[in-house]
Amino acid sequence: MKEKVFQRYQDYQGYMKQFGIEEEEELRQERRDIENRRFVVMIVGEAKSGKSSFIDAYLKTDVLPIDVKQCTNALIHIRHSERMFLEIHRGEQSYHLEEEEEIRDFLNREANFSKSGKQGELELFLFYPLEKEFQEITWIDSPGVNAEGGLGAISEEYLPGANAIIFVKSLYGQALESTSFIDFFRGKTKRRHKESRFLLLTGSSLFSKQDRESLEKDAEEKYGDYISSEKIIALDSKLKLFWNACRELSEEEIEEKIREEEFDSATVLWYQAKGKKDVFMRSLLEKSNFPYLEETLKLFAKDYEKILCLQFLENIQAAYQKQILIFEDQRQTLMEHRKDPVALQASLDAKRKEIQDLSQKIETGVQKLYEKFVQDDFLEAILEKHYQAWREELSSFQGKRNWEALELWFQEKMKESSKLSLEISEKMIEECQEKLFNDGRKIYLEIFKPNRMDYEVIKADKVRGDFFQISEMLSSLKGHLKANMKRNLENCLYKFTGKMHANCNRLEYACEELMNQQWNSENLRIKMEEISEKISILEKQKEEILWELKS
């Protein structure tokens, strides 16, 4: 789909060039973002959950430390490269390793350091020749989820940008129900859509089919509120690792490997296959359940790209519509004065002055709105009203010690604060539209409204402790919200002003295009036909895109 959408964008560029019109910078940037965007998968899990085994098994890297567990202070980005090398970032220091043995030694050494209490989060970038299906994905192997359901500071920076999060949980040696995991779902990924989460239950070969299905059902009951049932998957990394290791081996070498490693699950499958490699390899892969995971993740990635592409198509269509309206305004102006070229020139002079006045009015009006909305007294008055209402609600919890209900309440107040920030920004933009453009001007201007994606999510620590602590957190939330709203309002005004000036510039260019000609009845007729043809071309493109969006 991406190729088809990019072709639509090239068509748009071609028509803008043909008509001598500068393309919209926002579309150019959006195209670059889609082209350069890598699908990011973040992998998290509790200590000794088998994250590294899973990654090595899935990506066929065979480089992350497995026997010695990965250090809790290491964040590893895994990306495709024609050759293997490792970039190491610790604080202000950065260096890289290129020899495979050095890389393996470093990873294992750092893992051992973590056991001796090494502090400070380490960020690593592992570049590795990944197989084709994984080359456009960035994989992030994060430190383990701690007892409070949190990650390290660096890890949490990358969490909002991850397209999918894979939670790895071992079925062996760990209880299926985990407080830290549930806390992670409720806290750090609370606002993430459940379709973007995957829960992998590793070590499934240790259980019978009946027991495995029972565990999957149990996991769905425990985690179904946070993860879609089809994305809760039992699999076995050790079987997949064994499959990776046997790909290039002969049947004799496989039999010898099975004797040496004493891997019961693989041994059973080998004897069931009666020593035939192709049957054995199919059984390994099927029992590992990795093909199902790969297909599920591919479908999710494809759907995510489709959403981005559809949005890009809609924006291209909107750009066509904007230009069509400008052309229609040109044509209407010419038609009104087609019998009086002298009057046409006077009308164009007046229109250009009107646009220039409007541009100046935008600057003055925006400054007045800034003085009204982005001042401390205005924000303080609004927030104090809500803050007092929240304080009264909070008092109802005093003495009850119902921390779970209180935590949910506090999360709800954070949601309300984000909504409040958005509502005030929208009110400001609506007032801007009303004050600047309510005088009946026949000038097309794009109406800009702030997007929720522009807003920072206000985060709070997990609610535990005494009543006074919660009260302090609420006060902190008020201060955080005030600063956050101020940034959001400034951002809205900045975007609004930029969009308005860009539209004024386009309108002025269209006006000057008509002013730079000597008009008579004949060339007026020709110009109107030319504009009508341009409108027809762009309307056709717009309709084709609309059809693609509906199909």
N, C-alpha and C positions, 0 to 999 in steps of 0.2 A: 504493500500500500504506500509505503514511504516514497518509492520511486514515482508513482502516479501523482502523488501530491506535489512532489518537487517539480514534476513536469508542468503542473498547473501554475506553480510559482514562476517557472521560466516563461510560460506563456504571458503571465502578468507583466514580468519584466520586459518582455518583447514589445507588448502593446504600449507600455509607458515610454519606452525608448522611441518607438515609432511615432508617438504623439508628442514627443519632446517634453515629457513630464517626469519629474524626479520621483522614483519609487519611494514608498514609505520605509523609513529606517527601521521601524518596529518590525515590519515583515522580514526585512533582511536579517535582523538580529534573531528573530524567531526561527528562521530557516537554519541559521548557524547553530542555534541551540539544539534543534532536533538532530542536525547532522553530527554534531560533536558529542551529544549526550550519550553517556554510557549507562546501560541498565545496571543499577547498583543493588547487590544482594548482601545484606548484613547477616552474619551468622553469630548467634549468641547461645549461651548455655551455662549451666552451673559447672563448677569445678568437676573435672573427671567425667564429664557427660559424653565424651567421645567426639567433640567438635573437630579436632585435628584429624582423627581417623576418618570422619565423614568427608572432610574437605579433600584429603588425599585420595580417598576412594572415589569421590564424585568427579574431581577434576583430573585424576590420574597424575597428580604432581609427585607423590612419593618423596616429599621433602620436608613437610612439617613434622615436628617432634611428636611421636606417638607413645613410645615406651616411657619417655620422660615427659610428663604433661606440660603443655604450653604454659609459659609464665603468665601470671595474672595481670602483669603490667604491660603486656605487649598487644598492640593493635596492628594487625597485619593486613595490608591491602594486597590483593593478588590480581595481577593484570597480565594480559598476553604480551609476549615479546618473542622475537625470533631467537633470542639467546637468554640464558638465565643470569640474573644478577639481583643483588639485594641492596636497597637504599635504607640507611639507618638514620633515624632522627631522634635525638634525645635532647630536649631543651633547645639550646642554641647550636648544638653540635650536630653535624651531618657528615656522613661518609658512606662509601659503598663497597661491597664485596662482589667479586666476579667469579671466583673459583667455587665449584659446586661443593667441594669438601669443606671449604671455609664457611660457606653458607650453612651447611648442615651442622658443623661444629658450633657456629655462633648461636643458632636457634636452640640447640640442646644445652649449650652453656648458659644462655639467658634463662632457660627453663629452670636449671639448677639454682641460678641466682635467686629466682623468685622464692624458692623454698627457704632460702636463708634470710628472707625478709627484705630483699632489695626494694627500694621505694622509687616512685616516679614512673609515670606511664611512658612506655616506649612505643614509638610509631615506626613501623617497618613497611617498606614497599617491595614486595617480591614480584619480580618480572620473570615470567616462565613461558616456555612454548606450549601454550594450551591447545587442545584440539579445537577444530573449527567451530563447533557448536557453542564453545565457551568464550570465544575470542572477543566478542563485543560486550562482555559483562565484566564489571569490576566486582570482585568478591572481597568482603571485609570480614576477617576473622577477629572477633572482638574478645577482650578479656571476659572472664566468667561473670555471671550475674551474682552480685554479693547478697548477703543475708537480708539487706533492705530492699532488694529488687532494683539496685542501681548498677551503673557501669562507671568506668573511669571518666574523667572530665573530657579527654580527647575523644573517647568513643561516643559520648553523648553529643558531641559536635556533629558527628556524621549520621546520627540516628534519624533526624528529620529528612535528610536527603536520600535515604535508602528507599528504593522502590518496593522492595520486598524484604521481610525479616524472617529468617529461618531460626526457629528455636529448636535446639537439639537437646533431647532428654533421654538418658539411658534407662532402659527397662531393667537393667541389672545393677543391683547395689544401691538404687535410689528409689525412694517412695514416689509413686506416680503423682500424688498430690504434693505440691510444693508451695510453701508460703512465699518464698522469694520469687518464684515464677509468676504466681498470681499477682504479687505486688508489682512486678515488672509490667504485666498486662494493664493493670489498673493505673499505674503511674506513668512510666516513661513512654508507653505506646498507647495511652488511653484514647487519644484523638485519631489514631490510625485506623483506617477501615479494616475490618476483619478479613476481607478478601486478600489483603496484602501480607497476611501472616501465615506461616507454615509451622506446624509442630511435627518434628520428626522423632519417633520413638525408636532408638537404636538398640541393637542386640536382639532382634526379633527371632533369630534362628535358635535361640536358647529355649524357645517356647513352642508348644504344639500349636497347630492351626487354631484349635478351639480356644486355647488360652490366649493366643495373640489377638484373636477377634474380640475376646472378652475384654482385654486390656484396651483395645482401640475404642470399644464402646464406652468403657469407663472414662477414658480420656475425653471423649466427646461430651460426656455428662459434666465433667469437671471444667473443661476449657471451651465448651461450645459457645459460651457467650462472647468469647474473644477470638475464636478461629472457626472458619467454616469447616464442616465435617469432612469434606473431600480433601481438605488440606491438612488433616491429621493423619499422618502416614507412618506405619510401622515398617522399618527396613533394617538391614544388617550391613554395616560398613565392612566388617571383617570378611564377609562373603564377597563383597565387591572388590575389596583389596586383593583377595585371593584370585578373583577373576582377572584383575589387572595384571597380577604377577604371572599368570599362566598363559597369557595371550600368545606369547612367542615361544612357549615351551612345547616339546613333543610329548606324546603320551607317556613315554618312559620317564621323561624328566618330571612330569606332573606326578606320577606315581611315587617317585623318589621324594619329591617335595612334601607330599602328603605324609609319607612315613616319617620324615624329619620333623615336621611341624606339629604333628599330632593334633590337628584341628578336626575335632569330632564331626562338626556339621559338614565340612568339606569331604571328610572321609566317607560318610554315609552316602553323599551324592555321587562320589566317585564309583563306589561299588554298585549303586543303583544304575549308573550309566554303563556298567560292565566294561570299564576302561576305555570307553570311546570319548575322545576329546570333545567333539562337537556336541554330543548329548550332555556331557558334563558341564561345558561352558554355558549352554542354554539354561541348564538347571541352576547353576550358580547365579546367573543374572536374574532369573525369574524369582528365586528364593530371596535374593537381596532386595527386591522390589524397587531398585533404583530406576528402571525404565519408567515406572509409573510416576515417580517424582519428577523425572526429567520432562515427561510429557505435560504434567500439571504446571511446572514452572514455565515451560515454553508457551503454553496457552496464556498464562498470566502476562508474560512479557509481551506477547503479541497483542493482547487486548490493551495493555498500557500504551504501547506505541500507537495503536489505532486511535485512542483518545487524544493523544497529542496531535496526530495528523488531522483528525476531524476538526479540532480547534483551529489549526492552521488554515484549513480550507475555509472555515467560517470567516476568519480574519481576511483572507484573500477576497472572499465574496464581499465583505464589508468595504474593502478598499475600492473594489469596482463600483459599488453603489455610491460611495462618496464622490468618485470622479464623474459618474453619470450625472449626479445632481449638479455638479459644477458645470458640466457641458450643457445641461438643460437650462441652467441659469444664463449661460452665454447665448444659447439659441433664443431664449425668450427675450433677452435684451435686444438682439439683432432684429427679431421679428417685430417688436414694438416700434422700432425706428427704421424699418426697411425702406420707407418712403421719404425719410428725412435724414440723410447722413450727417448733416450739421448738428441736428438735435441728438443724434447718437453719440457724437463726440462729447457733447456737454453732459450727457447721461453717464458716460464712462468716467469722465472726470469726477463727477459727483460720487459715483460708486467707489472709485479708488480712495477718495478722501474719506468716505464712510468707513471703509475697511481700515484705513490708517487710524482714524479716530477710535474705532473699536479696539484696535490693538493697544492704544494708549489707555483706553478705558479699562481694559483687562488688568493692566499693571496697577492702576489706581484702585480699582475695585478689589483686587486680590489683597492689596496692602491693608485696606480697611477691614476686610474679613479676617486677615491674620491678626490684626490688633484686637478684634472682637473675640475670636475663638481660641487663639493660641496664647492667651495670657493666663498667668497663674490664678488670678482672682476668679476668672470665669470657670476654669476647670475645678478649682477648689470648691466653689459653690455647688457645682453639679455633683461632685464626688462626695461631699459631706452629707448631702441628702441621702444618697445610697448607702454610704458608710454607716450612718446612724441606724438605718433600717436593718442592715446586716448585723450590727451590734445587738439589736433587740432580738433578732433571730438566734444569735449565738447564745444569749443569756438563757434560752430555753434548754440548752444542753448542760448547764451548770449543775454539777452534782450527780448527773446520770452516768457519767463515765462510759458512754456508748461510743467508743472510739471509731468503730466502723461506720456508724451513721454520721458521726461528725466529719470523718474524712470525706464521705460522699457529699455532705453538705458543702464542705470547703471547695471541693472540686466543682460543684455547681456554681458557687460564687465566682470562681475563676472563669467559668463559661459566661456568666452574666457580665463580668467585667469586659470580656472581649466583645460581647454583643453591644455593650454600652459604648465602647470606643468606636465601633463601626457605625452605630446610629448617629453619633455626634458628627462624624466625618461626612456621612451622607447628608445630614441636615446642612452642614456647611456648604457642600457642593450644590445642593438644591438652591440654597440662598444665593450662591454665586451665579447660578443660571438665571434665577429670577431677577436679580438686580442688574445683571449685565446685559441680558438678552430678552427683555420683556417689552421691547419697543416696536414689535412688529417687523423687524428686519427680515427681508427675504434672503437671508444668507444662511447657507447650510453650515452648521457647526456640530461636530460630533459631541454627543452628551457623554461625559465621562462620569462614571460612578466608581468609588473605591472598591477594590476586589478584596474579599476576605483573605486571599492568599498573600496580600501585602502586609498582613497583620502578624506581629510577633505573638506567639502563644505564651501567656504568662504561666510560668511554672512555679510550683511550690514544693518544699520538702514533704515527705510523707508525714501525715499527721499522726504523731504519737507524743504523749507527754501530758503535762497538766493543763488545766483550763487557761492559766495565765499565758502559757506558751502559744495556745491557739489564738488568744486575743492579740498577742504580739504579732503573730503571723498575719492576722487580718489587717492590722495597722500597716505592716510592711506591704501587704497587697495594695492598699490604698496608694501608698507612695509610688510603688512600682507602676500601678495603673496610670497615675498622673503623668509620670515620665513617658510611659509607653504611648499614651494618647497624644501627648505633645509631639512625639516623633511621627506618629501616624498622621496627624493633622498637617504637619509640615510637609510630609511626603505627599499627601493628597493635593495640597495646594501647588506643590512643585510640578506634579504630574499634570494637574489640571491646566496650569499656566502653559506648560510646554505643548500640550495638545491644542489649546486654543490658538497659540501663536502659529503653530504649524498649519492649522486650517486657514488662518488669516493669510499666511504667506502663499498658500495654494490659490486662494481666492484672488489675491492681489496679482499673482502671476497670470491667472486666467483673464483678469481685467486688462492688464497691460498688453497681453497678446492681441486683444482686440483694438487697443488704442494705437498700436504701432503700425496700423495700416491706413491707407487712404481709401475711404469707402465710397462706392457708388452702388446703384441698384443691382448691377450685374454681379460684382464680387460679393455683395451682401448675400445674394441668392446662392452663389457657389459655396460661400462659407457656411451658410445654414445647412446646405446639403452635406457638406463635409462633416459638420458636427453631428448631424443626424446619423451619418454612417458610423461615426465613432461610438455613438450611443448604442446603435444596433449591435456593433461588435461586442461591446462590453456587456450588454444585456444578454447576449447569447452565451458568453462565458459565465456570467452569473447564474443563468438558468441551468447550464450544464453542471456547475458545482452544486447547485441546489439539488439536482437529481442524484448526484453522487452522495450527498449527505443523507438523503432519504433512503438510498438503496443499501 
